[in-house]
Amino acid sequence: MDGIFGDFEGLVVPRPVEHLGNSDLSFGGKLRSPLKIHEDGGESGCGGKVWIAGELLCDFILEKSGTEDLLNKWPHDGERRFRNVLELGSGTGLVGLCVGLLEKNRFHKNIGVHITDIDQLVPLMQRNIELNGVSKEVVAEGLWWGEPLLESFAPSTVDNLPKTNVVDLILAADCVYLEDAFPLLERTLLDLTESETPPVILMSYRKRRKADKHFFNKIKKNFDVIEVKDFTKYEMYLKMRTHLFQLARRF
Ligand SMILES: C[S@@+](CC[C@H](N)C(=O)[O-])C[C@H]1O[C@@H](n2cnc3c(N)ncnc32)[C@H](O)[C@@H]1O
């Protein structure tokens, strides 16, 4: 995993070639059977490698989830239990796969995870689902930001009947990096949260460029952006300008 912490300050995310192959990630032993991730070296886009913001989100989820349930040690939004997880811009699938492994080996609560990205990355995500043996828990799908949502991800049906399997947790790691994509990502976050009980959003973010503030300033019109600092490796990630936010939809 050499080079994950490399410095890309000031650059639009490059197409890296240094991380070809398979890596085992146990997150300091917090995952008994380590996550196996195949990285394609950027062949299918910048999501073909593991990014540090993804590692932050895995670390947070592992620290705040006990043996019984996902994020049950994180004080949030009442007693909500997360059962339907959607990851945006998953890349290799790292974060969603981490949740899938926890569900498979620990929780057994019928938690379903959708890992999504541009269509070109679906085969890599699928490969990583198979590498980790979590095809019952995790599904890989194309989801382009800014496009109309698939019915399965939309918060309510067209005729407004209540749905089962409504997304209740959205994860996004290192998805704020390309100015052209800011309005598209914002549109998708708005569409996913058009509901009386919107899903909880956890977004990890590596600060690279001053322009990123345009994204956060814009979404503050519709979301409270709350920095989450209460986790063990907060200071370590801060040194690498990597942060965690909860976005809470305001109406
Ligand atoms: C920097 S990578 C982060 C990958 C992964 N979350 C991680 O932390 O390792 C950003 C991801 O956002 C995805 N992405 C960029 N624009 C997108 C769009 N318009 N629709 C869907 N995904 C997009 C990229 O394909 C890429 O996988």
The ligand as an SDF file (V2000), in Angstrom:
LIG
                    3D

 27 29  0  0  0  0  0  0  0  0999 V2000
  -10.9900    9.9890   -5.6010 C   0  0  0  0  0  0  0  0  0  0  0  0
  -11.9990    8.6460   -6.0690 S   0  0  0  0  0  0  0  0  0  0  0  0
  -12.5040    7.9590   -4.5200 C   0  0  0  0  0  0  0  0  0  0  0  0
  -12.7470    6.4870   -4.6010 C   0  0  0  0  0  0  0  0  0  0  0  0
  -13.1110    5.7910   -3.2950 C   0  0  0  0  0  0  0  0  0  0  0  0
  -14.3090    6.3510   -2.7190 N   0  0  0  0  0  0  0  0  0  0  0  0
  -11.9770    5.8570   -2.2980 C   0  0  0  0  0  0  0  0  0  0  0  0
  -12.0630    6.6510   -1.3390 O   0  0  0  0  0  0  0  0  0  0  0  0
  -11.0020    5.1080   -2.4220 O   0  0  0  0  0  0  0  0  0  0  0  0
  -13.5130    9.4950   -6.6090 C   0  0  0  0  0  0  0  0  0  0  0  0
  -14.5670    8.5670   -7.1900 C   0  0  0  0  0  0  0  0  0  0  0  0
  -15.6960    9.3390   -7.6180 O   0  0  0  0  0  0  0  0  0  0  0  0
  -16.1560    8.7920   -8.8500 C   0  0  0  0  0  0  0  0  0  0  0  0
  -16.8980    9.7840   -9.6480 N   0  0  0  0  0  0  0  0  0  0  0  0
  -16.4140   10.9280  -10.1880 C   0  0  0  0  0  0  0  0  0  0  0  0
  -17.3650   11.5550  -10.9090 N   0  0  0  0  0  0  0  0  0  0  0  0
  -18.4840   10.7830  -10.8310 C   0  0  0  0  0  0  0  0  0  0  0  0
  -19.7960   10.8950  -11.3640 C   0  0  0  0  0  0  0  0  0  0  0  0
  -20.1560   11.9240  -12.1380 N   0  0  0  0  0  0  0  0  0  0  0  0
  -20.6970    9.9420  -11.0710 N   0  0  0  0  0  0  0  0  0  0  0  0
  -20.3470    8.8970  -10.2890 C   0  0  0  0  0  0  0  0  0  0  0  0
  -19.1130    8.7230   -9.7450 N   0  0  0  0  0  0  0  0  0  0  0  0
  -18.1870    9.6580  -10.0220 C   0  0  0  0  0  0  0  0  0  0  0  0
  -14.8820    8.3750   -9.5480 C   0  0  0  0  0  0  0  0  0  0  0  0
  -15.1190    7.4420  -10.5970 O   0  0  0  0  0  0  0  0  0  0  0  0
  -14.0630    7.7980   -8.3960 C   0  0  0  0  0  0  0  0  0  0  0  0
  -14.2830    6.4320   -8.2080 O   0  0  0  0  0  0  0  0  0  0  0  0
  1  2  1  0
  2  3  1  0
  2 10  1  0
  3  4  1  0
  4  5  1  0
  5  6  1  0
  5  7  1  0
  7  8  2  0
  7  9  1  0
 10 11  1  0
 11 12  1  0
 11 26  1  0
 12 13  1  0
 13 14  1  0
 13 24  1  0
 14 15  1  0
 14 23  1  0
 15 16  2  0
 16 17  1  0
 17 18  1  0
 17 23  2  0
 18 19  1  0
 18 20  2  0
 20 21  1  0
 21 22  2  0
 22 23  1  0
 24 25  1  0
 24 26  1  0
 26 27  1  0
M  CHG  2   2   1   9  -1
M  END
$$$$
